[in-house]
Amino acid sequence: MQRPDRRQFLAAMAGLATAATVPWHRAVAQVAPYRIDVHHHIAPPDYVAELAPQQLLQPQWNGWSIQKDIEQMDQGGCALSITSITTPGLWFGLHTHSRRLARMCNDFAAKLVADYPKRFGMFVNVPLPDIDGTLREIEYGLDTLKADGVSLFTSYGDKWLGDPAFEPVYQELNRRKAIVYTHPTANQCCANLVPGIPDALVEYGTDTSRAIMRILTTGTAQKYPDMKVIWSHGGGTMPFLLHRFRLQARNPTMRQYFPNGFEPEAGKFFYDTAQVPNAAAMSALKHVVPVSQVLFGTDVPFGTATEIGEGLKASNVFTPAELHAIERENALELMPKYRS
């Protein structure tokens, strides 16, 4: 074997020295940031300060910071993240309290967008089931803060999205042709249902499926077609229940809501990849909706862009072109302002 000459050796050592000076989060990055994450949570410090003493926050928020968040985005090739508040959300039984929390979180998210332009966008966080407070916050968030859309949970109390109780909210979102990002929670019927099994493990996926069927079978999706709804976690258990949903769509009492069957209606919604970057989940979803309806989502701080991106690639469900669409282009179609 030929030994390297002295110049080659010195050049190699210089390269190692240079690499040692590069921050770790840049050194390990595999690609230049290009992904767009539509399922990205934040915890404003005042929100944490208010909820932490009541032990309402999950341990993943311990030590979280914007700086660490951006480092993780860079490491996972994530160029832009659209933020939202996750469970336990904003509603704790009092209108004034929830309205104050919503405004606090939205102002923090807007400042984040202003401080880090083109790295963060935001979905408006609202105090549902407070209808009046929610309508005011939608107006403030979309008109004043210029948010990208509105964040809702799949259910509130004993009501799921699609329930007539929320009709004024659907009307406003439809009028504005708003993006409606949804996040699962546990309905009051089913929280802590099975001892030792966290709600997020099983119930979140089930609550998403309930909300999808509720919004379809009440005619809400048909009545308000300009709402652009994103369902988290690949639509929950919906793709795996496809046969049952097809049968329900053929029921004579339901045919008005499914004129061409279940899949064409489900295919009008969007679905993110958070917590489901595997062959089983993605294969099922791909058989229900077009790839154009699948968006990249991470569930930060409960997941990372690196984890989701590697999982999607390893699943071998999508072609390279389809993966690029999921990781970036589909979101740009939905939010074209980020093309510039």
N, C-alpha and C positions, 0 to 999 in steps of 0.2 A: 504494500500500500504506500502510495506517495505521501510524504510528509508535507504539510503546508509550509510555505516559506515564511520568513519573518514578517513581511508586509501583510500577508493574509492573517497571520496570528494577531498582529496589532489591530487590524481592522475589526476582527471578530471581537477582541476585547473592548474596543471602543463602542461597538454596538451593544455589548452587554452593559457597559457603563451608562450609555444613553437610556437603555430600557429601564435601568434601575431608578432613573429620575422621573419616569412617567408615572403619574398617579395610578394606583392599582385599578381603579374602575375604568380607566382608559386603556390600560395595558391588556386587560382581559377581554375587552370588547371585541366581538367577532366581526361586526359590520358597523358601518356608519348608521346612525339612527335614521330609520325610515318608517317604522311601525306606528300605527295610530291605535291607541288603547281607549276604548269607549267605556270600560268598566274599571275605573280607577278611583279608589276611595281616599279621602283625606280626613284628618281629625283636627279641626281648628283648636288652638290651645285653650281658648275660653270654653269651648264645648267639652274638651277633656276635663278641664278644671271643675266644671259643673257636674259631669256625670261620673267621673272616677270615684269620688268619695262614696257614691251610692253603689259602687261595684257593678256598674252597668256596661263597662267597656271590656272588650276581650283583650287578652294579654298581648296579642300581636301589635297593639298600639304602644306598648312600652318602648320607649326610646325612639319612636318614630320622629322624623324631622323632614322638612322639605329638602334639605341638602342630601340626606340619605336617599330620599325618594328619587331625586334627579340622578344621583350616581347609579342607582339601580336601573333607571330608565336607560342611561347611556350604556350600561353593561349589556342590557338586553336588546339594544338596537331600537329603542322606542323614542321616536321623535316628538310625539304629541300625546298627551293624556287628557281626557275629558273627565273632570272630577265630579264626585257625588258623595253624599253622606250615606253610610250603610247602617245596618241595624246597630243599636236599637232605634235609630231614627230620631224624630223630633217630637212625636206626640206622646205626652205623658198625662193626658187628661184635662189640662187647662189651656184654654185658647190663648190667653195672654202669654203664658210661658212658652208655648210652642211657636207662636208668632215671633217672639223675641229670639228664640234659638234659630229659627229659620233665617231671619234677617242677619244674625251674627254669622252664621255659616256661609250665607251667600256673599256677604261683604268680604269675608276672608277669602273665599274662592275667587272673587273678582280681583282682589288685590294680588293674588297669586298669578292670575292671568296678566295683570299689568306689570308685575315685577319680572315675569319670565315669558315675554311675548313669544308666541309660536311653540312654546313647550307645554303650555296648559290651556285647555278650554274648560268650560263648566256647564253642568246641568243645574237648573234652578231647584233648590230643595224647598219643599212646601209642607205646611202644617196640616195636611189632611189627617182626620176627617173634617177639619174646620173648613167649610166651603168658602166662606167670605175671606178668611185669612189666606187661603190658597189662591183665590183669584187675584187678590192684591199682590201676593208675592210673585205670581206669574207675570203680572204687569210690570212690576219693579224689575224682576230678573231679566225679562226679555227686552223691555224697552229701555231701561236705564243701564243695566249691567251688560246688555248685549250678549246674554248667555246663548249657548248652542241649542238648548232644549230644556225640557223639564224632567225631573226625576220623581218617579212614583214608586210605591211599594205594591206588591201583587195583591195585598189585602190590608184592610184596616178593621180592627175589631172582629166583627162577624160578617164583614162584607168584602167581596172580591171586586177587582176592577171589572167593569161591565155592569155593576149594580146601578139601578136607576138613582140611588141616593147621590151619586157623584155626577149626575147629568150636567149641571152647569159647568163643571170642569171639562168634561168632554166637549161641550159646545165651544168653549173658549179655545181649547187646544186645537180643535178642528178648524175654527175660524182663522187661527194663526198659522195653520199648516205646520204645527210644531212637531219636532222630534220628541218622542216620549220614551225615555229610558226607564225600564222597570227593574226593580230588585226584589228578590223573594224575601219573605219573612214567614213567621209561623202565625197563622190565624188563631184567634182565641179558642177555637174549637180544639186545636191540636197541639198547642204548645206543651212541651214536656210530656208528650203523650206516652212514650216508652221510657221507663227508668234506665238511665245510663246511656241513652242514645241522644246526642245533641240534635237540636232541631235542624241545624244546618246539614246534618248528615243525610237525612231522608226527607224531612218535611219541606225544606226549601224547594226541592225539585218538584214535589207534589203540589205545593201551593202555586208554583208557576203554571203547572198543567191545569189546575183548577181555574186560574185567572184567564188563561188562553181560551178555555172552553166557555167560561162565563162571558167573556167579551164577544165571543162569536155567537153563542146561542141566545143571547139577549138581543142580537141585532145591532149592538153598539158599534162594532167594527164596520158594518155595512152602512149604518146611519152617519157615521163620522169617518169617512174614508181618507180624509186628508191628515189625520194623525199618523205619524210615522213611528210605529211602536217597535221598540227593541226589547226582546225578552232575554234575560240573563241565562247563563249556564246551558246554552244550547237548547233552550225551551224546556228545561227540566226533564220530566219523564215523558213528555208528550211524544217524542219520536218512537219510543218503545211501546206506546199504547196506540200506535197508528191503526191497527186492525179494529180496535174498539171504537176509536174516533170515526173511522170510516163508516162503521155500522150506524153510529149515532147520526152521522150526516145524511144517511139514507132514510132515516126515520121520517115518515110523512109529515110529522109536526115540525121537523127541522129543515126540510128541503128548501124552504124560502131563504134560509141563511147560507145554504151550501148548494147553490144552483148547479155547480159543476163538480161537486164532491168536496171532501175535506182538504186535500192538498192545495188546490188553487187558493183557498181562503187562508190557510196557514202560511202559504208562500208569499202573501202580501206583507207579512211582518218581517222583522229582522231578528237575528239571534247571535249572541256573542259566544266566544270560545272559553270563557273563564271556567276553570275547574273541570273542563271536559276535553282536554287535548289528547284524546286517545282514539284508537281505531273503532271501538265499539260505539262510542257516542257520536263521533263524527260521521261514520258510515251511515248510522241511522238517520242523522239529521240531513245528510246529503240526499237520502232517498225520499225526504219529505219536501224540502225546499231547494230552490236554485242556489248555487254557490254565491250568486250576486247578493243574497240576503244574509250572508254570514259575515260577521264583523269580529275583529280581534279584540279580545278582552282579557284582562289579567286577574282581576279581583285583588289588586294591591290593597292592603299589605298581606293578604292571605295567599297570594300567588305572585309570580314575577313574569316579566316579558320573556326572560331566558327560558324558564320552565315551560311556558305555554308555546313559545316558538319551537323549541326542540321537540315537544310532544306532538305538535301538529305535523312537523316534518317526519318524525319517526312513525307516525300512524300510517303513512303511505296511502292515505285516502285521497289526497289532492295532488294534482300536477303542480309543477313549479309556478306556472301562470296562475292557477287557482289560488295557490298559497299567497302569491303577491297580491292578488285581488283581496283576499281575506285580511291580510296584514296591513293593507294601505288603501288600495283603489276603491273598494266598496265604501269605505268611510268618506273618501273624498267625493264620491257621487252623492252621498247623503249631506255632506257639509262642504260644498265647493269653495267656500271662502278660504279654506286652508290650502288650496292649490297654489296660491300666490306666495 
